[in-house]
Amino acid sequence: MSIVTVQLGQCGNQIGFEVFDALFNDSHCSRGLCSKRENEAYQASCKERFFSEEENGVPVARAVLVDMEPKVINQTLSKAACSGRWKYGQHSCFCQKQGSGNNWAYGYSVHGPRHEESIMNLIRKEVEKCESLSGFFIIMSMAGGTGSGLGAFVTQNLQDQYSSALKMNQIIWPYGTGEVIVQNYNSILTLSHLYRSSDALLVHENDAVHKICVKLMNIKQVSFCDINQVLAHQLGSVFQPTYSGEGLFHYRRNPLGDLMENLVPHPEFKMLGVRNIPQMSENSLAYSTFTWAGLLKHLRQMLISNAKMEEGIDWQVRPPLSGLPPLGKMSVNKETHFNTSIANLVILRGKDVQSADVGAFKDPALYTSWLEPVHAFSVWKTQRAFRKYEKSAALVSNSQSLVKPLDMIVGKAWNMFASSCLRFLFRIFCFFHQSLPSSVHKIWN
């Protein structure tokens, strides 16, 4: 089954390119560490999900590119074409000459209705190319105007027109220090509307990804391109094929459906996070070796201590019902916070994957009391290595990890609103004065 990706705004289009490039490069990597037959099955499954094919054999991304300014889309189309490996469709993009000015309301209330027919026609044409549609993967930011405002509008239209197809939004959480002055307004309005129309929200925090670039990738001057490549690596480790229950060489046919089934047991709890291990520069990778026991031990502690990377894990945090004392001496002033999960999915890729023991993730103490571990935990595997990693693990989690950043962004938005800060920018579009309080109420509840 195929996934149609919708890339929205500058952020969505730049990340979208890196995702398709990572998917293609991985599926055609010569170091898959598996048999030729299995590698061919893996490539075919990846192609069915994310690429169609022209008559000349060139893979074409199953994607629609949308932005209100032409610069980023032109750059994205050019980079894909210049790669010589894959490209975007000739008529798969929509752009205008006037942006949204970082104003959510302008993207949602002006650009959305004005260009609804053109955008939805492009998406319809892409859907018609699919033999079987798994759903939509929508890549967007929360802080800007086009990605957030128009992204919320397009997602709502997809829900109206393709109600039986699954919709997953990959959203970029803005830097805590601020990218644009109205980012808190934009973020709250985006989340509120997506909660009504999306089936799942896959969240990446810019601050966390930035730290990965600095501490794990050893990048001194971090660019948005570096951040997007880390994001693409994490997304690829989740969406690339894994075995179905039928055994070797049989890959899952419905990736979005399987993700929703395993991770969203209740429609009110749909915000997901991703963790990867290992993740490092190519220079470091050449001198590193890993065991499944070591990787899974670190990944579990990353989960329960809410760490986004393996460096700096707090090993003092233990499940509250484990009955085990903390490791080492506990600082009197140091408060530990255990990250409770609703559901977890571990995805393992690489050599000797069938020997990996994931029993530690089945501990009932890790999960909420209203869901048994047998229903809350899943594991997917494939012997086919991901990119150049002999062994790698990804964890997609539905947990409390986003409660703190959500509280912070809601608090900042409400404080700005209460003090009438910049409210005039949004009052131009009438509904904002009523919309923000109702959005805050919906998210808090």
C-alpha positions, 0 to 999 in steps of 0.5 A: 500500500502507498503513502502520499506525502504532502509537504507544506511550507518551507520546513515541510518541503526541505524535510520532505526532500531529505526524507525521500533522499534518505529512503531512496539511498537506504533502499539502494544501499549495497551494505544491507547485510542480507541476501540478494533476495531479501534486499530485492523484496525490501527495495520493492516494498519501499518503492511501493510505499513512497515512489512510482515509476516513469516509463524510463524507470526513474523513481518519482516521489509520491508527494505533493509540494505546497508553499506560498512562495516559489523559492524553496519549492524550486530549490527542492525540485532542482535538488531532487532532479540533480541527484540523478537518482529520483525526482518529484513529479512534473506537476506535483507542486503548487506555489504562489508569490505571496507568503503567509508572513508567519501568520497562522490565521492568514494561512488558514483563512486566506490561502486555504480557502483561496487555493483549496481547489487547486491543492486538493486537485493535485492531491487527488491526482497523486492518490489516483496513481496509487493502486492501494492507498494506505494514507497521507503523511503530512510534513509541516511546522507549527511556528510559521504561517503556511506550514501551520495555518495552511497545513491545518486547513489541508489536513481538515480537507483531507479528513473531509474528502478521504475520511477512510484514509489515515492521516499522520502529521509530522510536526516540527516543534519550534525552538524554546528560545523562539523562531518567530514572535507569534510561534506560540499562538501559531502552535496552539492553533495548529495543535487544536485543529490537528487534534480534530482532523489527524489520526496521529501527530508525530512530533520532533522538537527542534531543540532536541534534534539540534542537541543530537547534531552537536553532541552525537554528529559532532557538527560545530555550526548546525544548519537547518540542512543538518537538522533535516537530515537527522529528522530524515534518518529518524523517519526513515528508520520508522517507515522503511519496511519491516517483516510482517507476521508471515515471516522472512521476505514478507514485509508489512503492506499497510505501514500507517495502519500498523502504526496507528493500530499499535500506538494510538489505542484512544483517539484523544492520545495521539501525540507520538515521539521518536528515539533512535539508537545509535546515531552518529557521524560516519567517521565515528561509525567506522570505529564502533561496534554494538550489541542488541543487549547494549542498544536495548538497555540504553533505549529503554532508559532513554524512554523512562527518563525521557532522554532524546539521545543516548548521551547524558541519560539519567540512569537514576530514573527507575519505574515506580513499581520496579522495587529497585533502588536507584543506581549510585547516590541520589542527589537530595536536590535532584528530582527524577521524573519517570516517563509513563507510556500508553504504547511503545513500538520498538523497530529493530534492524540489522544483523542477528535481529532475531536474537534481540531480547525486548522483554524489558519493554514488557514491564507493566510498570512502564505503562498506564494502568488501563492498558495491559503490556500485551496490548501496549507494546509491539516489536517490528524486526528485519535483518536488513540493516538501515543505511550503514548501521550494522544494528539499529533500533528506533522507538516510537512512543505514545507517552508523557514526554510532550507534557512539559513542552506542551505546558510551556507553549500553552502558558506562553501563548495564554500569557501573550493573549492575556496581555493583548500582545500582538493580538491585533495581528490576528484580529484582522481575521475576525475569529482569532479572539474566540479561537485561541481561548477555545484552542487552549481549553481543548489542549489543556483538556 
